[in-house]
Amino acid sequence: MTDRRVVVLPDKEQLAENVANRFVGRLAQLTQEGRDVHVSLTGGGMGTAVLAAAAAHGWARQIDWSLVHFWWSDERFVPHGDEQRNAGQARAALLDRVGVPDGNVHEPASTDDGLSLEEAADAYAAELARHAAEGGAWPAFDICFLGVGPDGHIASLFPDRAEVLVTDRSVLPVRQSPKPPPERVTFTLPVINASADIWMVVAGADKAAALGLVLAGAGPASVPAAGAEGTSSTVVFVDQAAAADVPEDLIDPEY
């Protein structure tokens, strides 16, 4: 398991700018290698704010977006045009603004696509497998963004539910989600943890208790975010409000 670094920024605005700067810089570096780059996105206010800040970055137009593939660790099973869709938020904030090719945007099926929830999960799993290395079932993401809920959930893996413990599937249907909307699809923890770098972006005082549990080593069954570990690094970017319960010795002022 990799050590978690915690980076604290004064407020949400500076948090979004800091993460966006790092994201654009990392993409610039990775795409210069001339290979496909896989990024898993998250939804929510901070996830969208980071993407909007990345789109406005001066280097954004210099990145070869034809090499960057975008995925979502979870998606709400609602119509494509529903404002709750993570993919719609990401398209408006970044993807459409920088001209990411349609074939590089791997959006889970919606209720408009004529599939059941189970079929949507299976179709997304098949899409992951098509982009995996030979013999694999999913690509190893270069960067995986995660939000963390006040209850400690990540993606649509919620505390004390069966989905967080599943290891033999890549994508699951989620029914009766404790957070609306009730139907979703989600990556399982093995897919998330195959990522080289996991970046959790956490803001707000309501997240402080959950973040404290994550950093204290809680088990993933009760605090799913505690089970997220990148193969290279795991970085938690937080604003000052969310950092209330973070011990000083866990904060990395130089990262």
C-alpha positions as CSV (number, residue, x, y, z in Angstrom):
1,M,0.0,0.0,0.0
2,T,1.2,3.5,-0.8
3,D,1.4,6.2,1.8
4,R,-1.2,8.9,1.6
5,R,-0.1,12.5,1.2
6,V,-2.4,15.3,2.4
7,V,-2.2,18.7,0.8
8,V,-4.1,21.5,2.4
9,L,-5.2,24.6,0.6
10,P,-6.9,27.6,2.2
11,D,-10.3,27.5,0.4
12,K,-12.3,25.8,-2.4
13,E,-11.2,28.2,-5.1
14,Q,-7.5,27.7,-4.4
15,L,-8.0,24.0,-4.0
16,A,-9.6,23.7,-7.5
17,E,-6.8,25.9,-9.0
18,N,-4.0,23.9,-7.3
19,V,-5.4,20.5,-8.4
20,A,-6.1,21.8,-12.0
21,N,-2.6,23.1,-12.3
22,R,-1.2,19.7,-11.3
23,F,-3.6,17.9,-13.6
24,V,-2.8,19.9,-16.7
25,G,0.9,19.6,-15.9
26,R,0.7,15.8,-15.5
27,L,-1.3,15.4,-18.8
28,A,1.3,17.5,-20.6
29,Q,4.0,15.2,-19.3
30,L,2.2,12.0,-20.0
31,T,1.0,12.9,-23.5
32,Q,4.5,13.8,-24.5
33,E,5.3,10.1,-24.2
34,G,3.0,9.5,-27.2
35,R,0.9,6.9,-25.5
36,D,-2.8,6.7,-24.6
37,V,-3.5,8.2,-21.1
38,H,-6.5,7.1,-19.1
39,V,-8.2,9.3,-16.6
40,S,-11.1,8.5,-14.3
41,L,-13.3,11.4,-13.4
42,T,-15.6,12.1,-10.5
43,G,-18.7,14.3,-10.3
44,G,-19.8,16.8,-7.7
45,G,-19.0,20.5,-7.1
46,M,-15.2,20.1,-6.6
47,G,-14.7,17.6,-9.4
48,T,-16.4,20.0,-11.8
49,A,-14.6,23.0,-10.5
50,V,-11.2,21.3,-11.1
51,L,-12.2,20.5,-14.7
52,A,-13.3,24.1,-15.3
53,A,-10.1,25.4,-13.9
54,A,-8.1,23.0,-16.1
55,A,-10.0,24.2,-19.2
56,A,-9.0,27.7,-18.5
57,H,-5.3,26.8,-17.9
58,G,-2.9,28.3,-20.4
59,W,-1.4,24.9,-21.2
60,A,-4.8,23.3,-22.0
61,R,-4.7,24.0,-25.7
62,Q,-1.2,22.5,-26.0
63,I,-2.1,19.1,-24.8
64,D,-2.8,16.4,-27.4
65,W,-6.3,15.5,-26.3
66,S,-6.5,12.7,-28.9
67,L,-4.3,10.7,-26.5
68,V,-6.4,11.2,-23.4
69,H,-9.3,8.9,-22.6
70,F,-11.9,9.9,-20.0
71,W,-13.9,7.5,-17.9
72,W,-16.1,7.9,-14.7
73,S,-15.8,5.9,-11.6
74,D,-19.6,6.1,-11.2
75,E,-22.5,7.5,-13.1
76,R,-26.2,8.2,-12.3
77,F,-28.6,6.1,-14.3
78,V,-30.7,8.9,-15.5
79,P,-31.3,10.5,-19.0
80,H,-28.3,11.9,-20.8
81,G,-29.6,15.5,-20.4
82,D,-30.2,15.2,-16.7
83,E,-28.2,17.7,-14.7
84,Q,-27.2,15.0,-12.3
85,R,-25.1,13.2,-14.9
86,N,-21.4,13.4,-14.1
87,A,-20.6,13.1,-17.7
88,G,-22.7,16.1,-18.7
89,Q,-21.0,18.2,-16.0
90,A,-17.6,17.1,-17.3
91,R,-18.4,17.8,-20.9
92,A,-19.6,21.3,-20.1
93,A,-16.6,22.1,-17.8
94,L,-13.7,20.7,-19.9
95,L,-14.3,18.0,-22.5
96,D,-16.3,20.0,-25.0
97,R,-14.2,23.2,-24.4
98,V,-10.9,21.6,-25.4
99,G,-12.1,19.3,-28.1
100,V,-11.7,15.9,-26.7
101,P,-12.6,13.4,-29.5
102,D,-15.9,11.7,-29.0
103,G,-14.3,8.3,-29.1
104,N,-12.2,9.1,-26.1
105,V,-15.1,9.9,-23.9
106,H,-16.3,6.6,-22.3
107,E,-19.6,7.5,-20.9
108,P,-21.8,4.9,-19.2
109,A,-25.2,4.2,-20.7
110,S,-28.1,6.2,-19.6
111,T,-31.8,5.5,-19.4
112,D,-32.1,6.8,-22.9
113,D,-30.1,4.0,-24.4
114,G,-32.6,1.1,-24.1
115,L,-30.6,-0.9,-21.6
116,S,-31.6,-2.0,-18.1
117,L,-29.4,-1.0,-15.2
118,E,-27.7,-4.4,-15.1
119,E,-27.1,-4.2,-18.9
120,A,-25.6,-0.7,-18.5
121,A,-23.1,-2.0,-15.9
122,D,-22.2,-5.0,-18.1
123,A,-21.8,-2.7,-21.2
124,Y,-19.4,-0.4,-19.3
125,A,-17.4,-3.4,-18.0
126,A,-17.1,-4.6,-21.6
127,E,-15.9,-1.1,-22.7
128,L,-13.2,-1.2,-19.9
129,A,-12.1,-4.6,-21.1
130,R,-11.7,-3.3,-24.7
131,H,-9.1,-0.8,-23.5
132,A,-7.3,-3.1,-21.1
133,A,-3.8,-4.5,-21.6
134,E,-3.8,-8.0,-23.0
135,G,-5.2,-10.4,-20.5
136,G,-6.7,-7.6,-18.3
137,A,-10.2,-6.6,-17.6
138,W,-9.7,-2.8,-17.3
139,P,-7.1,-0.2,-18.1
140,A,-4.7,1.0,-15.4
141,F,-5.8,4.6,-15.0
142,D,-2.9,7.1,-14.9
143,I,-5.0,9.4,-12.7
144,C,-8.2,8.6,-10.8
145,F,-10.1,11.5,-9.3
146,L,-12.3,10.7,-6.3
147,G,-14.6,12.8,-4.2
148,V,-15.4,11.7,-0.7
149,G,-18.9,11.9,0.8
150,P,-19.6,12.9,4.4
151,D,-20.3,9.2,5.0
152,G,-17.0,8.2,3.5
153,H,-18.3,6.9,0.2
154,I,-16.3,7.1,-3.0
155,A,-17.8,6.5,-6.5
156,S,-21.1,4.8,-5.7
157,L,-19.5,2.5,-3.1
158,F,-21.4,3.3,0.1
159,P,-20.7,2.2,3.7
160,D,-22.0,-1.1,4.9
161,R,-23.2,-2.2,1.5
162,A,-22.2,-5.3,-0.5
163,E,-20.8,-3.4,-3.5
164,V,-17.7,-2.2,-1.6
165,L,-16.6,-5.7,-1.0
166,V,-16.9,-7.1,-4.5
167,T,-13.7,-8.1,-6.1
168,D,-14.7,-10.3,-9.0
169,R,-16.4,-7.7,-11.2
170,S,-15.2,-4.4,-12.6
171,V,-18.6,-2.5,-12.8
172,L,-21.7,-3.0,-10.6
173,P,-25.3,-1.8,-10.8
174,V,-26.4,0.1,-7.7
175,R,-30.0,0.1,-6.6
176,Q,-31.6,2.0,-3.8
177,S,-28.6,4.2,-3.3
178,P,-28.6,6.0,0.0
179,K,-27.9,9.2,-2.0
180,P,-30.2,10.1,-4.8
181,P,-30.7,9.3,-7.6
182,P,-31.3,5.7,-6.5
183,E,-29.9,3.9,-9.6
184,R,-26.3,4.1,-10.6
185,V,-23.3,2.2,-12.0
186,T,-20.0,2.1,-10.2
187,F,-16.5,0.8,-10.5
188,T,-15.5,-1.7,-7.9
189,L,-12.5,-1.1,-5.6
190,P,-10.1,-3.3,-7.7
191,V,-10.6,-1.0,-10.7
192,I,-10.0,2.1,-8.6
193,N,-7.0,0.6,-7.0
194,A,-5.4,-0.3,-10.3
195,S,-4.8,3.4,-10.8
196,A,-1.3,4.7,-10.7
197,D,-2.3,8.0,-8.9
198,I,-5.4,8.4,-6.9
199,W,-6.3,12.0,-6.2
200,M,-9.0,12.6,-3.7
201,V,-10.4,16.2,-3.8
202,V,-12.3,17.0,-0.6
203,A,-13.8,20.3,0.5
204,G,-16.1,21.5,3.3
205,A,-16.4,21.1,7.0
206,D,-19.0,18.3,6.5
207,K,-16.2,16.1,5.1
208,A,-13.8,16.5,8.0
209,A,-15.0,13.6,10.1
210,A,-15.0,11.2,7.2
211,L,-11.5,12.3,6.2
212,G,-10.3,11.8,9.7
213,L,-11.5,8.2,9.7
214,V,-9.8,7.6,6.3
215,L,-6.5,8.8,7.6
216,A,-6.9,6.9,10.9
217,G,-7.0,3.6,8.9
218,A,-10.7,2.7,9.1
219,G,-11.8,-0.3,7.2
220,P,-13.2,0.1,3.7
221,A,-16.4,-1.8,4.6
222,S,-17.5,1.0,6.9
223,V,-15.5,3.9,5.3
224,P,-15.0,3.0,1.5
225,A,-12.6,5.9,0.9
226,A,-10.2,4.2,3.3
227,G,-9.8,1.4,0.8
228,A,-8.6,3.6,-2.1
229,E,-4.9,3.2,-2.7
230,G,-3.1,4.0,-5.9
231,T,-0.2,1.8,-7.1
232,S,2.1,4.8,-7.3
233,S,0.6,7.5,-5.0
234,T,-2.5,8.4,-3.1
235,V,-2.9,12.2,-2.5
236,V,-5.7,13.8,-0.6
237,F,-6.2,17.5,-1.6
238,V,-8.4,19.3,0.9
239,D,-9.4,22.8,1.8
240,Q,-8.9,24.1,5.3
241,A,-12.4,23.4,6.4
242,A,-12.2,19.7,5.5
243,A,-8.7,19.4,7.2
244,A,-10.0,20.1,10.7
245,D,-9.4,16.5,11.9
246,V,-6.2,15.9,9.9
247,P,-3.1,15.5,12.2
248,E,-0.3,17.9,11.4
249,D,2.2,15.1,10.9
250,L,0.2,13.8,8.0
251,I,0.2,17.1,6.1
252,D,2.8,17.3,3.4
253,P,3.7,21.0,3.0
254,E,6.2,20.4,0.2
255,Y,4.2,18.2,-2.2
